[in-house]
Amino acid sequence: MKNYILFICCILFVSCSEDLEETKETLQSNIDGKNIVVDNVIACAASGKNESKVSIFLYPRPGATNIQCYATATEDFDKNNYRNYKKVNASLSNVFNGYLMKFDVDFDSEKWVIVTFDEEDKTHLCNPIRLKQFTKPTEYLVDNVTIDASTQMPNFIWEDGSFLDTKIYFQVISNTQNNLLSGTYTYEKQFVYYNLDNVILNVTRDNPPELNNNTNYNFTLMGVSEDNWVNLFSEKTFTTQF
């Protein structure tokens, strides 16, 4: 009888230990007792050429530490319940020489994702990102972008691809060393470097330099839906001629 009770206790102990280990990896358990700020991390996600591979992009403000990524098991889970999010074990890599960063992850299903980081004794969370790598894979298009680089303030105009639910556009101008010169968001499908009249969010940290004549630069565009999925991704090199 004593051995039977001991056996049951061992099972319960192992079960509880596994539950605790599982709980420890949830977003909820990792923010319990912390001062959190929601909707304060700029992040989005796009699929790659391999549909299961997803890149989760974020803008790490200077001073951001402990950058983490959490995901639900499938897209059917409640996106607002932090207990549904488990920590994703994936390494970070630099984009635009570290101005942005990204997690590259192979997911076998569509999910909700939240990115977090610590800053000034607070934990900041992005809005939930809805992955759509199978039902709405990101379109990689070049010909949809028109660039007039005949002045020191090039004009960029673009069109949507097949998906018409894009809400906001993120545009980056960078040099051939992949250094970000400007990073801006617009609702309109147009941007002039460096005119902020139609810019609704600006992540450019310093005053961007004037562009040089007869010089190559890069234009990168992301068209992002309301749930932070990248419908459209465009990259195009241009040469200034003024």
C-alpha positions, 0 to 999 in steps of 0.5 A: 500500500505504501509503495502504491501511494509513493507511486501515485505521489511520484506521478503527481510530482512529475505531472506538476513539474511538467505543468510548471515547466510548461507554464514557465514558458508562457507569455503570461508567466513571464510578464506576471509581476512586471510593469507592462506596456501594450502596443508599444513594439513595432513589429510585423511578419512576412513569409519567405520563398519557403512558405513555412519559413516566417520572418518576424521583424521588429524595430528595437528602440535603442536601449531595448533588451531581452527581446523575445518572441511568443506564439500560440499553437494555432490561429484558433487560440484567443489572441488576447489571452497571454496564457496561450502564447509559448516562448519561441526558441529562435535566434535574432538576426540583424536587418539594415545592419541592426537598425531592425531585427528579425526572428526566422522561424519554421512554423507548421501552422498559422499562429498568433505571435507577440514580440516583447522587449524590456526597456526602462524597467518595463516590458513592452509588447507588440500588438498580436501578429496574425501569421498567414504563410499558407493562406496568404503568403507574402507577395514579392513584387518589384514592378509595382514600384515606380521611382523618380530619382531625377531630384535630390528628393526622389519620389516613390509610388507603388501599387498593391499586389493581389491582396487589398486589405493593406492598411499601412506601408513601411518604406526604407531608403538605404545605401549600398552598405545596407545602412538605413537612411530613413524609415517611415510609414504612410497610409498613402501609396507614395513617399518623397525622400525626405518629406514628412507631410504624409508620414504617420510614423517615423522611425528615422533616428537622425536627420537623413543625409542628402542623396548624392548624384549618380549614386545607387540606393535601395528602396524597400517597401512592406505593405502591412495588414491591420493584423500586422501581416506583410501582404507585399514586399518590394525591393528595388535599386535606383540611381540618382540622376539630377 
